[in-house]
Amino acid sequence: MKHDPDWQADLRRCSAPRPFLKEQSIWAVWVYRFGRSVDRLPHGLRKRLMTQVYWLLFRLVETLLAISLPKSAVIGPGLRIWHFGGIFIHPDARIGANCTLRQGVTIGNRTEDGAVPLVGNNVEFGAYAQVLGGVRIGNDCKIGAMAVVLNDVPDGCSAVGVPARIIRPSMKTTGGQHE
């Protein structure tokens, strides 16, 4: 994993000089990246053994830290988790690069076997934000604390409230005219 560029991007987003000693959330990100690397191994005894190690680590992290990042989810480089705990990502979710999760975030489906969110790059999730169903969260979005997002969020917008409403970025104006 030392040479995994996604893992290196995750580490760069950590604020602590020794994140494994200061930020428990990095343990969950490491286990996720480890699981993804195990899946890339050729079939055989080593892969089977490493898969068992992954599942043990996954369950430990999920139980101790209350962070569930299953290896089947596709998460881009630069994942940052602030204030760990109560974070659950659906195994089929797709999350872009440089996203930030805070405590209590859920990214999942609304019904059994239902569609799951597709999250763009550079998205920030506030504490206890819920993004549910087959919605698309665009690039450079902010999902407010405790928002319940059930509809698409366009690029560069924010979503706040229950159910979430979209807040578009303000436009510059000059003399009453939009630029």
C-alpha positions as CSV (number, residue, x, y, z in Angstrom):
1,M,0.0,0.0,0.0
2,K,3.0,2.2,0.4
3,H,2.9,2.9,-3.4
4,D,-0.9,3.2,-3.7
5,P,-1.5,6.7,-5.1
6,D,-5.1,6.8,-3.6
7,W,-3.7,6.0,-0.1
8,Q,-1.0,8.7,-0.5
9,A,-3.7,11.2,-1.5
10,D,-5.7,10.2,1.6
11,L,-2.6,10.8,3.8
12,R,-1.9,14.2,2.3
13,R,-5.4,15.4,3.4
14,C,-4.7,14.4,7.0
15,S,-3.8,17.3,9.3
16,A,-1.8,15.3,11.9
17,P,1.9,14.6,11.3
18,R,1.4,11.0,12.5
19,P,-2.3,10.3,11.6
20,F,-2.4,6.7,12.8
21,L,-1.7,8.0,16.4
22,K,-3.9,11.0,16.2
23,E,-6.9,10.3,13.9
24,Q,-8.8,7.0,14.3
25,S,-10.7,7.6,11.1
26,I,-7.5,7.0,9.0
27,W,-7.6,3.4,10.3
28,A,-10.9,2.9,8.5
29,V,-9.6,4.5,5.3
30,W,-6.5,2.3,5.5
31,V,-8.6,-0.8,5.9
32,Y,-10.7,0.2,2.9
33,R,-7.6,0.8,0.7
34,F,-6.1,-2.5,2.0
35,G,-9.3,-4.3,0.9
36,R,-9.2,-2.8,-2.5
37,S,-5.6,-3.9,-2.9
38,V,-6.4,-7.4,-1.8
39,D,-9.1,-7.6,-4.5
40,R,-6.4,-6.8,-7.1
41,L,-4.3,-9.8,-6.1
42,P,-4.2,-12.8,-8.4
43,H,-6.5,-15.7,-7.3
44,G,-4.9,-18.2,-5.0
45,L,-4.0,-18.9,-1.4
46,R,-2.4,-15.5,-0.7
47,K,-5.6,-13.7,-1.9
48,R,-7.8,-16.0,0.2
49,L,-5.7,-15.4,3.3
50,M,-5.5,-11.7,2.8
51,T,-9.3,-11.5,2.2
52,Q,-9.8,-13.2,5.6
53,V,-7.4,-10.6,7.2
54,Y,-9.3,-7.8,5.5
55,W,-12.7,-9.0,6.8
56,L,-11.3,-9.3,10.4
57,L,-9.9,-5.7,10.1
58,F,-13.1,-4.4,8.5
59,R,-15.3,-5.8,11.3
60,L,-13.0,-4.5,14.0
61,V,-13.0,-1.0,12.5
62,E,-16.7,-1.1,11.9
63,T,-17.4,-2.2,15.5
64,L,-14.8,0.0,17.3
65,L,-15.1,3.2,15.2
66,A,-18.6,2.9,13.8
67,I,-17.3,3.5,10.3
68,S,-18.4,1.2,7.5
69,L,-16.4,1.7,4.3
70,P,-16.9,-1.7,2.4
71,K,-14.2,-2.5,-0.2
72,S,-16.8,-2.9,-2.9
73,A,-17.7,0.9,-2.8
74,V,-15.7,2.9,-5.2
75,I,-14.1,5.9,-3.4
76,G,-11.6,8.2,-5.1
77,P,-8.3,9.4,-3.8
78,G,-8.1,11.9,-1.0
79,L,-10.9,10.7,1.2
80,R,-10.9,12.7,4.5
81,I,-13.0,11.7,7.5
82,W,-13.4,14.4,10.3
83,H,-14.9,13.4,13.6
84,F,-15.3,9.6,13.1
85,G,-18.3,7.6,14.1
86,G,-21.7,6.6,12.7
87,I,-20.5,6.7,9.1
88,F,-22.1,4.2,6.7
89,I,-21.4,3.9,3.0
90,H,-23.4,1.5,0.9
91,P,-21.3,-1.2,-0.8
92,D,-22.4,0.0,-4.3
93,A,-21.9,3.7,-3.7
94,R,-19.5,5.7,-5.8
95,I,-17.7,8.7,-4.3
96,G,-15.3,10.9,-6.2
97,A,-11.9,12.3,-5.3
98,N,-11.1,14.7,-2.4
99,C,-14.4,14.2,-0.5
100,T,-14.8,14.9,3.2
101,L,-17.2,13.0,5.5
102,R,-18.1,14.0,9.0
103,Q,-19.7,12.0,11.8
104,G,-23.0,10.4,11.2
105,V,-22.9,10.5,7.4
106,T,-24.9,7.9,5.5
107,I,-24.7,7.4,1.8
108,G,-27.1,4.6,0.8
109,N,-30.2,3.3,-0.8
110,R,-33.8,4.2,0.1
111,T,-35.2,0.7,-0.5
112,E,-33.8,-2.8,-0.4
113,D,-31.9,-3.4,-3.6
114,G,-32.6,0.2,-4.6
115,A,-30.3,2.6,-6.4
116,V,-27.5,4.3,-4.5
117,P,-25.9,7.7,-4.8
118,L,-23.2,8.8,-7.2
119,V,-21.0,11.5,-5.6
120,G,-18.8,13.8,-7.6
121,N,-15.3,15.2,-6.7
122,N,-14.6,17.7,-3.9
123,V,-17.9,17.2,-2.0
124,E,-18.1,18.0,1.7
125,F,-20.7,16.3,3.9
126,G,-21.8,18.0,7.2
127,A,-22.4,16.0,10.3
128,Y,-25.3,13.5,10.1
129,A,-26.0,14.3,6.4
130,Q,-28.0,11.5,4.7
131,V,-27.8,11.0,0.9
132,L,-30.3,8.3,-0.1
133,G,-31.4,6.7,-3.3
134,G,-30.2,7.0,-6.9
135,V,-29.2,10.7,-6.7
136,R,-26.2,12.4,-8.2
137,I,-24.2,14.8,-6.2
138,G,-22.2,17.0,-8.5
139,N,-18.7,18.2,-8.2
140,D,-17.7,20.9,-5.6
141,C,-20.9,20.5,-3.6
142,K,-21.6,21.0,0.1
143,I,-24.1,18.9,1.9
144,G,-25.2,20.6,5.1
145,A,-25.3,19.1,8.5
146,M,-28.4,16.9,9.1
147,A,-29.5,17.4,5.5
148,V,-31.6,14.6,3.9
149,V,-30.8,14.6,0.2
150,L,-33.3,12.8,-1.9
151,N,-32.8,14.6,-5.3
152,D,-29.8,15.5,-7.5
153,V,-27.5,18.3,-6.5
154,P,-26.0,20.2,-9.4
155,D,-22.3,21.1,-9.6
156,G,-21.2,23.8,-7.2
157,C,-24.4,23.9,-5.2
158,S,-25.2,23.2,-1.6
159,A,-28.0,21.1,-0.1
160,V,-29.5,21.9,3.3
161,G,-32.6,21.0,5.3
162,V,-35.0,18.1,5.6
163,P,-35.8,17.3,2.9
164,A,-32.8,19.1,1.4
165,R,-33.3,22.1,-0.8
166,I,-30.7,23.3,-3.3
167,I,-28.9,26.5,-2.7
168,R,-27.2,27.8,-5.9
169,P,-24.0,29.9,-5.6
170,S,-24.7,33.6,-5.8
171,M,-23.8,35.2,-9.1
172,K,-21.7,38.3,-9.4
173,T,-23.7,41.3,-10.5
174,T,-22.7,44.7,-12.0
175,G,-25.3,47.4,-12.2
176,G,-28.2,44.9,-11.9
177,Q,-26.8,42.8,-14.7
178,H,-25.5,39.2,-14.2
179,E,-22.0,38.6,-15.6
